[in-house]
C-alpha cells in the first residue's frame, strides 16, 4: 500500500502554479482521448501489464483463500500430507505472484519511460519552435519545470497511479467474489464495515491536500529565493548591498514554515493510521462473532476455515479500498499535469515557415524596410512608419535615445518578431515569405549581451560552423583580435568560458562572438555596439575586430561610438519609434537637430581621448 501510494508523494512535490492550484482541470473526453493517444503506441505492452496485474493480484489472494483448507483439511482434519501440499502450494503462488510483479514493474517502467521520452522530445522540439516573444514573456523556471518536473510526473502517473488503480480494483473484485462464494452472509457483514473507511480517508485526504498545497506555495517561494540569491548576478547584488542577513532571514522564515507544514502533514497521516487500525480490527471481530453464532446455532456446514478465510480476505480489502479512496487526489493532479502539458503543446508557434516559403539559390544581402509599423502589445505602438533600404555591402548606423526602438528594428530582420504593418524584405522578398533557415543562415548578429555556452572557446566557435578546421578558427579569431588572448591562456582554445561565458570580460566575450559570426560568414551583419564606453585600447581592439566583419557585408549597426557613425554610409536617427533624421555624420551634425544633441551628449563623450 505504501509503495503504491508513492506516486502521490512524488507528484505532491511537483510544482503547481497558483492559477492551476485554484482551477481543477476539466476532465473531458477529448482530454482522455488525447492522453490515450500517447499510450496507444504501447498498447501491446499495456495489455501484457494488464494480464500481469490480473495474474499477480489473483495469485496474491490465493494464500488467503487456501488458508481455509489449511485449517479445515490440514490442521483440524489432521492430514499432514494435505497440510504440506497446501503450504507448498501457497508458497509457490506467492513466489509466482512476486515474480510476475517484477515483470509487471519492469514493463510498467518501460512504458512510462517511453511515453515520457516521446513527450519530452515533442515538448523540446515544440519549445524550440516557439517564438522570441514566448521566451521573453514566460518565466524560464516555469518553462524548465514544464520540461522536467511535469513530464516526469507523467511517468509517475503511469507507473504508480494507473497501475495502482488497476491492481487495487482487481484485488478488490477478487476478494469480494471469493468472500461471497464462501458465505454471502459473512461477506455482507464484513463488507458493510468497509464504507466506514470513507470517513477518515476523506477527512485526512482533504487535510493532506490542503497541507500539500500550502507546502507547494512555500516550496515555490523557497525556490524563488534560491534562484534569485544563488545566481551569479543575484549573489553579486546581495554582496554589494550587504543583504546577506536579510536574505538569510527571508530564507530561514520560509524554511521554518516549510518544516512546520511537513510535520503537520506527517502527523495527519499518523492519526489516519490510528483510525484505520481501529476500524480494521472491528471488521474481523464482527465476522468472528457472526460466524461463531452461525456455526454454533444455525449452520453446521460452516467451518472454522471458512471464517478464517473471510477474515483474511477482509484484511486484504482494506489496503485497496483505502488506496482507491485516496486516488482521487492523484487523479486530479494527474489530469492537471496533462492539461498543463497539453496547454504548452497547443501554444502556436507565432513565427513559422510559410507553407509556400521560398529558398533562393543564393543571397545578395539587400535589406529594405517598407513603411514598417510594429507593437509588442496592441495598444502600445513602438515603431512607426520605418522606411529605409540598404543595398548589399552598404552599412547603416541606427542611433537614438534609449528606448527609442533601435533593438526592435533589428529584431525584425531575422524575424524574431513579425511586423504589424508594412514589410521587411531581403533581396526583394518579404522575410515572411522566405524560408526561415535560409534567412537566418544569411544573417549574423552580435548582440550586447553576448551568449556563450558553458564549454570551451573552441566549442563555442564551432557552434557557428561545426566543420571548421583549427586554422579557420584561428583565422577568425585573429581577425576578431581575440587570438592572442586565447593562446595566452594555459589551455588555449580549450579554455572553459564558464557559465554563460562569465569567466571572460565583456570585451573578450564580444570579440569572441565577433569571431563566431565571422565563422558563420553571413551576408548581412547586425551589430549592437556595447553602450558602455570602453578605454582606448579596448576601443581599438573592438574597432579592429569589427572592420573585417563589416567590410563587404551589408551591415546594420546600433552605434554608440563616434568612429562607427563616421564610417557608415547612412545614419538613421530614431526617436520614439520614427526615423527623425537621416544622412551622413557631418551633415547631421551641422543640421542642429536630434542628432547634434546626441552627438554632444553621447558620441563626443564616449570618444576616446
Ligand atoms: P536601448 O538603447 O536602451 O537598448 P532601444 O532603442 O534598443 O533602447 P528597444 O529595446 O527597441 O529600445 O525598445 C523600444 C521600446 O519597446 C521600449 O519602450 C521597451 O520598453 C519596449 N520593449 C522592448 N522589448 C519589449 C518586449 N519584449 N515586450 C514589450 N515591450 C518591449
Boltz pocket constraint, residues with backbone or C-beta under 6 A from the ligand:
constraints:
  - pocket:
      binder: B
      contacts: [[A, 136], [A, 376], [A, 377], [A, 382], [A, 400], [A, 401], [A, 402], [A, 403], [A, 404], [A, 405], [A, 406], [A, 407], [A, 408], [A, 409]]
      max_distance: 6.0
